[in-house]
Amino acid sequence: MFQHGDLIFTQLGTIENAISAVTEGYRGARVNHMGVVLINNKGIFVLEAFPPEVRITQVDVFLRRSEDLESKPRYICARLKKEYDALIPRAIEYGLSKRNIPYDALYLTDESSLYCSELVVDMFRSANNRMPFFIERPMSFRDLITGEIHPAWVEYYSKFGMEVPQGEPGSNPGDISKDTRLSIVRVEGDITGYNNH
């Protein structure tokens, strides 16, 4: 089912999750976490930035976090189109070199800490001769329904004594899931917002 180098996008928590409230992915799916599949002779794993650090997680553990109320995992599996396959080994090599780097709780793009989609952006930039592959865009913390900066983000950043970094460059799993250089190979579970028509 999974192939080495696949990207897995999951929905953690509910639509009230602060990331899900402000980002939209493939066909409207409110995915809010992602990682890269690693397959070796010990099994299937996911390379991910997940608090407290960049780590390798067994795929079952990774998917269990995304379970819905019926204990079914919710995820989208995406695969790079064939012409980009050559990037995968170098991307993974770079990602593995970042193991144990702290998780970036501020979602900023400095290299001292990494959040989930930032790790993936950096992996494929490194593999692509340091040229951007997955594009960083101005981040939006605006609620998709009200258009206002989501109160959860105001509260979150106030704990760090910061303003919400609205418009700063960054990435999120939803944006990456819509990249046209990916083929969606599987959508599993009841992902909030997902429209299969």
Sequence and secondary structure as in RCSB ss.txt:
>XXXX:A:sequence
MFQHGDLIFTQLGTIENAISAVTEGYRGARVNHMGVVLINNKGIFVLEAFPPEVRITQVDVFLRRSEDLESKPRY
ICARLKKEYDALIPRAIEYGLSKRNIPYDALYLTDESSLYCSELVVDMFRSANNRMPFFIERPMSFRDLITGEIH
PAWVEYYSKFGMEVPQGEPGSNPGDISKDTRLSIVRVEGDITGYNNH
>XXXX:A:secstr
   TT EEEE  S TTSTTTTT   GGG    EEEEEEEETTEEEEEEEETTEEEEEEHHHHHHTT  TTS   E
EEEEE GGGTTHHHHHHHHHHHTTT BB TT    TTSB HHHHHHHHHHHHTTTS SS  EE   B TTT SB 
HHHHHHHHTTT    TT EE  HHHHHT TTEEEEEEES  TT    
